């Protein structure tokens, strides 16, 4: 129970550090969150593959959304900013820990993704200065539909890589 609570608190610290800090020194807080996770909550051997897989998948998803004009970042470039990549890694630390309850049944992950995903993007956009190319309502609906699929997929990836 203590490790689950610590995992949730670490995730929140990492989320705020990534979103508020951007690609600056605050990224070190996100890296520290990962290090603490590996030392105290889990281990690299248990979680490393999941974190890499989720980070790569998330980078592809959000980079695609950027390419299609859903997100507009202040920094130019073909990929999403480093802070958003790190945020995917920090999210991956929760799948077997504080958010493990949402893995089964699958619809629980889908419902959490449909609600939590867009809310996280909205809050992040307000704090990090990211704009939505298609307006708020269509973007939130689209992200809700996307995350209703993505979050169960993330849990499936975590389950497959834990064996």
C-alpha positions as a Markdown table, in Angstrom:
| # | Residue | x | y | z |
|---|---|---|---|---|
| 1 | Unk | 0.0 | 0.0 | 0.0 |
| 2 | Unk | 2.8 | 2.4 | 0.9 |
| 3 | Unk | 4.6 | 1.7 | -2.4 |
| 4 | Unk | 1.3 | 2.2 | -4.4 |
| 5 | Unk | 0.8 | 5.6 | -2.7 |
| 6 | Unk | 4.5 | 6.5 | -3.3 |
| 7 | Unk | 4.1 | 5.5 | -7.0 |
| 8 | Unk | 1.1 | 7.8 | -7.3 |
| 9 | Unk | 2.9 | 10.7 | -5.7 |
| 10 | Unk | 6.0 | 10.1 | -7.8 |
| 11 | Unk | 3.9 | 10.1 | -10.9 |
| 12 | Unk | 2.2 | 13.4 | -10.0 |
| 13 | Unk | 5.7 | 15.0 | -9.2 |
| 14 | Unk | 7.0 | 13.7 | -12.5 |
| 15 | Unk | 3.9 | 14.9 | -14.4 |
| 16 | Unk | 4.2 | 18.5 | -13.0 |
| 17 | Unk | 7.9 | 18.6 | -13.5 |
| 18 | Unk | 7.6 | 17.6 | -17.2 |
| 19 | Unk | 4.6 | 19.8 | -17.9 |
| 20 | Unk | 5.7 | 22.9 | -16.0 |
| 21 | Unk | 9.5 | 22.5 | -16.7 |
| 22 | Unk | 9.4 | 21.8 | -20.4 |
| 23 | Unk | 12.7 | 20.8 | -21.9 |
| 24 | Unk | 14.7 | 22.6 | -19.2 |
| 25 | Unk | 16.4 | 21.4 | -16.0 |
| 26 | Unk | 13.1 | 20.2 | -14.6 |
| 27 | Unk | 13.5 | 17.2 | -16.8 |
| 28 | Unk | 16.0 | 16.0 | -14.1 |
| 29 | Unk | 13.0 | 15.7 | -11.7 |
| 30 | Unk | 11.3 | 13.4 | -14.1 |
| 31 | Unk | 14.5 | 11.4 | -14.5 |
| 32 | Unk | 14.8 | 11.3 | -10.7 |
| 33 | Unk | 11.2 | 10.0 | -10.5 |
| 34 | Unk | 12.2 | 7.1 | -12.8 |
| 35 | Unk | 15.4 | 6.4 | -10.7 |
| 36 | Unk | 13.4 | 6.4 | -7.4 |
| 37 | Unk | 10.9 | 4.1 | -9.0 |
| 38 | Unk | 13.6 | 1.6 | -10.1 |
| 39 | Unk | 15.3 | 1.7 | -6.7 |
| 40 | Unk | 12.4 | 1.7 | -4.3 |
| 41 | Unk | 9.2 | 0.6 | -6.0 |
| 42 | Unk | 10.3 | -1.8 | -8.7 |
| 43 | Unk | 13.5 | -2.8 | -10.7 |
| 44 | Unk | 14.9 | -2.1 | -14.1 |
| 45 | Unk | 14.6 | -5.8 | -15.0 |
| 46 | Unk | 10.9 | -5.9 | -14.1 |
| 47 | Unk | 9.9 | -2.6 | -15.5 |
| 48 | Unk | 12.5 | -1.5 | -18.1 |
| 49 | Unk | 11.0 | -3.2 | -21.1 |
| 50 | Unk | 7.5 | -1.8 | -20.3 |
| 51 | Unk | 8.8 | 1.7 | -19.8 |
| 52 | Unk | 10.8 | 1.6 | -23.1 |
| 53 | Unk | 7.8 | 0.1 | -25.0 |
| 54 | Unk | 5.3 | 2.6 | -23.6 |
| 55 | Unk | 7.6 | 5.5 | -24.2 |
| 56 | Unk | 8.2 | 4.5 | -27.8 |
| 57 | Unk | 4.5 | 3.9 | -28.5 |
| 58 | Unk | 3.6 | 7.2 | -26.8 |
| 59 | Unk | 6.2 | 9.1 | -28.8 |
| 60 | Unk | 4.8 | 7.7 | -32.0 |
| 61 | Unk | 1.2 | 8.5 | -31.0 |
| 62 | Unk | 1.9 | 12.0 | -30.0 |
| 63 | Unk | 4.3 | 12.7 | -32.8 |
| 64 | Unk | 1.6 | 11.5 | -35.2 |
| 65 | Unk | -1.0 | 13.8 | -33.5 |
| 66 | Unk | 1.5 | 16.7 | -33.9 |
| 67 | Unk | 2.1 | 15.8 | -37.6 |
| 68 | Unk | -1.7 | 15.8 | -38.1 |
| 69 | Unk | -2.0 | 19.3 | -36.5 |
| 70 | Unk | -3.8 | 18.2 | -33.3 |
| 71 | Unk | -1.0 | 19.6 | -31.1 |
| 72 | Unk | 1.0 | 22.8 | -31.7 |
| 73 | Unk | 4.2 | 23.1 | -29.6 |
| 74 | Unk | 6.2 | 26.2 | -29.2 |
| 75 | Unk | 9.4 | 24.3 | -30.2 |
| 76 | Unk | 9.8 | 23.4 | -33.8 |
| 77 | Unk | 10.8 | 19.9 | -34.9 |
| 78 | Unk | 9.3 | 16.7 | -36.2 |
| 79 | Unk | 9.1 | 14.9 | -32.9 |
| 80 | Unk | 7.3 | 15.8 | -29.7 |
| 81 | Unk | 9.3 | 17.7 | -27.0 |
| 82 | Unk | 11.5 | 15.7 | -24.6 |
| 83 | Unk | 9.3 | 16.5 | -21.7 |
| 84 | Unk | 6.4 | 14.8 | -23.3 |
| 85 | Unk | 8.5 | 11.7 | -24.1 |
| 86 | Unk | 9.6 | 11.6 | -20.5 |
| 87 | Unk | 6.0 | 12.0 | -19.4 |
| 88 | Unk | 5.1 | 8.7 | -21.3 |
| 89 | Unk | 8.0 | 7.0 | -19.4 |
| 90 | Unk | 6.6 | 8.3 | -16.0 |
| 91 | Unk | 3.1 | 7.1 | -17.0 |
| 92 | Unk | 4.5 | 3.7 | -17.7 |
| 93 | Unk | 5.7 | 3.4 | -14.1 |
| 94 | Unk | 2.0 | 3.4 | -12.9 |
| 95 | Unk | 0.7 | 0.5 | -15.0 |
| 96 | Unk | 1.7 | -2.3 | -12.6 |
| 97 | Unk | 1.4 | -0.2 | -9.5 |
| 98 | Unk | -1.0 | 2.6 | -8.6 |
| 99 | Unk | -3.1 | 2.2 | -11.8 |
| 100 | Unk | -3.0 | -1.7 | -11.8 |
| 101 | Unk | -6.6 | -1.7 | -10.6 |
| 102 | Unk | -7.7 | -0.3 | -13.9 |
| 103 | Unk | -6.3 | -3.2 | -16.0 |
| 104 | Unk | -9.2 | -5.7 | -15.5 |
| 105 | Unk | -11.8 | -5.7 | -16.7 |
| 106 | Unk | -10.6 | -4.1 | -19.9 |
| 107 | Unk | -13.5 | -1.6 | -20.0 |
| 108 | Unk | -12.2 | -0.1 | -16.7 |
| 109 | Unk | -9.0 | 0.9 | -18.5 |
| 110 | Unk | -11.0 | 2.1 | -21.5 |
| 111 | Unk | -13.2 | 4.3 | -19.3 |
| 112 | Unk | -10.3 | 5.7 | -17.4 |
| 113 | Unk | -8.4 | 6.4 | -20.6 |
| 114 | Unk | -11.4 | 8.1 | -22.2 |
| 115 | Unk | -11.8 | 10.4 | -19.3 |
| 116 | Unk | -8.3 | 10.8 | -17.8 |
| 117 | Unk | -6.4 | 11.0 | -21.1 |
| 118 | Unk | -8.1 | 14.1 | -22.5 |
| 119 | Unk | -8.2 | 15.7 | -19.0 |
| 120 | Unk | -4.4 | 15.2 | -18.7 |
| 121 | Unk | -3.8 | 16.7 | -22.2 |
| 122 | Unk | -6.1 | 19.6 | -21.4 |
| 123 | Unk | -4.4 | 20.4 | -18.1 |
| 124 | Unk | -1.0 | 20.0 | -19.8 |
| 125 | Unk | -2.0 | 22.3 | -22.6 |
| 126 | Unk | -2.9 | 25.0 | -20.1 |
| 127 | Unk | 0.3 | 24.7 | -18.2 |
| 128 | Unk | 2.8 | 24.0 | -21.0 |
| 129 | Unk | 1.4 | 26.4 | -23.6 |
| 130 | Unk | 0.4 | 23.6 | -26.1 |
| 131 | Unk | -2.4 | 24.6 | -28.4 |
| 132 | Unk | -5.0 | 22.4 | -30.1 |
| 133 | Unk | -5.1 | 22.8 | -33.9 |
| 134 | Unk | -8.8 | 21.7 | -34.2 |
| 135 | Unk | -10.2 | 23.5 | -31.2 |
| 136 | Unk | -11.0 | 22.3 | -27.7 |
| 137 | Unk | -14.2 | 20.2 | -28.1 |
| 138 | Unk | -13.2 | 18.2 | -31.2 |
| 139 | Unk | -9.7 | 17.6 | -29.7 |
| 140 | Unk | -11.1 | 16.4 | -26.4 |
| 141 | Unk | -13.6 | 14.0 | -28.1 |
| 142 | Unk | -10.9 | 12.7 | -30.4 |
| 143 | Unk | -8.5 | 12.2 | -27.5 |
| 144 | Unk | -11.2 | 10.5 | -25.5 |
| 145 | Unk | -11.8 | 8.0 | -28.3 |
| 146 | Unk | -8.1 | 7.5 | -28.8 |
| 147 | Unk | -7.3 | 7.0 | -25.1 |
| 148 | Unk | -10.3 | 4.6 | -24.7 |
| 149 | Unk | -8.2 | 2.3 | -27.0 |
| 150 | Unk | -4.7 | 3.3 | -25.9 |
| 151 | Unk | -5.0 | 2.8 | -22.2 |
| 152 | Unk | -6.1 | -0.9 | -22.4 |
| 153 | Unk | -3.3 | -1.4 | -24.9 |
| 154 | Unk | -0.8 | 0.0 | -22.5 |
| 155 | Unk | -2.0 | -2.4 | -19.8 |
| 156 | Unk | -1.8 | -5.3 | -22.3 |
| 157 | Unk | 1.8 | -4.3 | -23.1 |
| 158 | Unk | 2.7 | -4.2 | -19.4 |
| 159 | Unk | 1.1 | -7.6 | -18.9 |
| 160 | Unk | 2.9 | -9.2 | -21.9 |
| 161 | Unk | 6.2 | -7.8 | -20.8 |
| 162 | Unk | 5.9 | -8.9 | -17.2 |
| 163 | Unk | 6.1 | -12.6 | -18.0 |
